[in-house]
Amino acid sequence: MTSMKRLVVLILLVGLLIAPGRLTAQENNRSTQEDTYAKIKVLSLVLHEIQKKYVEDTKPEELIYGAIRGMLRTLDPHSAFMTPEEMKDFQVETRGSFSGVGIEITIKDGLPVVVSPIEGSPAHKAGLQVGDQILKIDGASTKDMTLLDVVRRIRGPQGSTVVLTVVHEGEQKPLDVPIVRAVIPLRSVRYEVLEKGYGYIRVTNFQGDTADAVEKALTALQSETPPLKGLILDLRSNPGGLLDQSVRTASHFLKSGGLVVYTKGKIEEQNMELKASGGTRARDFPMVVLVNEGSASASEIVAGALQDHKRALVVGAKTFGKGSVQTIIPLPDGSGLRLTTARYYTPLGRSIQATGINPDVLVPSRLSRRGKVLREKDLDQHLTGENETSDKTGPIPEETPEGAKEESKEDKGPGKLPSQMTLQERLEADPQLKRALEMLKKNEVQSLLKAAKAAK
């Protein structure tokens, strides 16, 4: 078979791979089917003309992958095509580590923007902040790069250097930031005793071992003397991750059988109700869940479930609002499709998409005080949220939200890592954490949750 015949066969196979869901949904509409196949024919003819007449030799694989990427660009910002190499990188990352600088990014207005730097990563230590626009990578403009192209360029061998040209949100002058790549160990959970009887669990993302790590942290904290009197679950700047891990994590705090999240998609198998399992094993201590603008997706599921069940008080800033489900679809050549297939809903039926989770107690973050922050609703071609234009609900306001009018150490950049600070330094630098601990110690959490349950 000639190269050109193989190309035509390949593109027809690609068409069959991407079209069946649409055709099945409209199988009674023959004209629509015929129109779809006609467009696939046009695509194969264009590829044929390029292969035959373009001034330089082209590779069929690159043309086909380019066509697929083009299709995915017409969808929402979370759908993407992954080459075999990118698919392997994705699988490695969800297992716990990769070599890079340690940032979660998205695309806004055609440019990559930092959603969250991973705590303690090279990017965090170099001063990258939420909302930073990445204009160049090693001098190459990022304008109109795909998200996966940006990720591939930023990642690289351990010990090598990448120079990111960034603009901090609210500023005009670009900065060249050299960052030495490192293996980013995605240790997703850490814990500690803040004060006697008051525990703290930080979850930075939801990967394959997160729920088990949370279980170990809880066991360790509950074995302390005195027994656990209150817990802070910190999901701030947690970009999400694996859905099953978020459900299992929420299950540690909910009664078995309680609804954690449900999803709605176009096809029946995407409509799911995911419930807690395993019971709480006497875990009836009061809880605060900390969230901010960088809390997204799986972290919003956990916060929303604990909030709806009146199991915890959510404190901080309104979350990112990524309420969509991405399904990873492996393709025959080792490549993969990350496709948005459903929307998330909290147990009480609230859509997270483009709306996010409103905290029960609003404590502005550093990002809030800097002005406008990046959320899902700001992304190009995002899925419209069901309540995006009519959502009038808001957080329960406090009389004087902490840090709303004064600058704190948190405003001055990353500075010391939390592990390098005394507790008092951390509380002064982190008004959200400070407020959460105060509420637990003063029994405000118990009072507010009791009142909320009584009002149901």
Secondary structure, 3 states (H helix, E strand, C coil): CCHHHHHHHHHHHHHHHHCHHHHHHCCCCHHHHHHHHHHHHHHHHHHHHHHHHCCCCCCHHHHHHHHHHHHHHCCCCCCEEECHHHHHHHHHHHHCEEEECCEEEEEECCEEEEEEECCCCHHHHHCCCCCCEEEEECCEECCCCCHHHHHHHHCCCCCCEEEEEEECCCCCCCEEEEEECEEEECCCEEEEEEECCEEEEEECCECCCHHHHHHHHHHHHHCCCCCCCEEEEECCCCCCECHHHHHHHHHCCCCCCCEEEEEEECCHHHCEEEECCCCCCCCCCCEEEEECCCCCCHHHHHHHHHHHCCCCEEEECCCCCCCEEEEEEECCCCCEEEEEEEEEECCCCCECCCCCCCCCEECCCHHHHHCCCCCHHHCCCCCCCCCCCCCCCCCCCCCCCCCCCCCCHHHHCCCCCHHHCCHHHHHHHCHHHHHHHHHHHCCHHHHHHHHHHHCC
